[in-house]
């Protein structure tokens, strides 16, 4: 366990940040799952609506620094591709 004041403070700050990041990441993953489920169910209308929300959530997560912006772009691209393939069928 840390003995210095600054180390103790850093641990507290890290725990708070970890909780915030976990919440943000979880929200993103849940939204991605909703898009994937709509695609799997071949429900184009729902998939498009959920995709719009997912893109927003992913951008916010990247903006907060929880995930890297390249990872955000990759996730959005893959979701877009999946939904587009469903719509064009």
C-alpha positions in Angstrom: 0.0 0.0 0.0 1.1 3.5 -0.8 2.6 5.6 2.1 3.0 9.0 0.5 0.2 11.5 0.4 0.5 12.0 -3.4 0.5 8.3 -4.0 -2.6 7.8 -2.0 -4.3 10.6 -3.9 -3.2 9.1 -7.2 -4.7 5.8 -6.3 -8.1 7.5 -5.4 -8.0 9.4 -8.7 -7.2 6.2 -10.6 -10.1 4.4 -9.0 -12.6 7.2 -9.9 -11.3 7.4 -13.5 -11.4 3.6 -13.8 -15.1 3.6 -12.8 -16.0 6.4 -15.2 -14.1 4.6 -18.0 -15.8 1.3 -17.2 -19.2 2.9 -17.4 -18.5 4.6 -20.7 -17.0 1.4 -22.2 -19.9 -0.7 -21.0 -22.4 1.7 -22.6 -20.5 1.6 -25.9 -20.4 -2.2 -25.9 -24.1 -2.6 -25.1 -25.0 -0.2 -27.9 -22.7 -2.2 -30.4 -24.4 -5.4 -29.2 -27.9 -3.9 -30.0 -26.7 -3.1 -33.6 -25.2 -6.6 -34.0 -28.4 -8.2 -32.7 -30.6 -6.2 -35.1 -28.3 -7.2 -38.0 -28.5 -10.8 -37.0 -32.3 -10.6 -36.8 -32.2 -9.0 -40.3 -34.1 -6.0 -39.1 -32.8 -3.2 -41.3 -34.9 -0.4 -39.9 -33.9 -1.1 -36.3 -30.3 -1.7 -37.3 -30.1 1.8 -38.9 -31.6 3.5 -35.9 -29.3 1.6 -33.5 -26.3 2.4 -35.7 -26.9 6.1 -35.5 -27.0 5.9 -31.7 -23.9 3.6 -31.6 -21.9 6.0 -33.8 -22.6 8.8 -31.4 -21.8 6.7 -28.3 -18.5 5.5 -29.9 -17.5 9.1 -30.8 -18.2 10.2 -27.2 -16.2 7.3 -25.8 -13.2 8.2 -28.0 -13.6 11.9 -27.2 -13.2 11.2 -23.5 -10.0 9.2 -24.2 -11.5 5.9 -23.1 -10.7 4.3 -26.4 -8.3 5.4 -29.1 -9.8 7.4 -32.1 -8.5 4.8 -34.5 -10.3 2.0 -32.6 -13.5 4.1 -32.7 -13.1 4.6 -36.5 -12.6 0.8 -36.9 -15.6 -0.1 -34.8 -17.8 2.4 -36.6 -16.6 1.2 -40.0 -17.3 -2.4 -39.2 -20.8 -1.6 -37.9 -21.5 0.6 -41.0 -20.4 -2.2 -43.3 -22.6 -4.8 -41.5 -25.7 -2.6 -41.6 -25.1 -1.5 -45.2 -24.8 -5.2 -46.3 -28.1 -5.9 -44.6 -29.9 -2.9 -46.2 -28.6 -3.6 -49.7 -29.9 -7.1 -49.8 
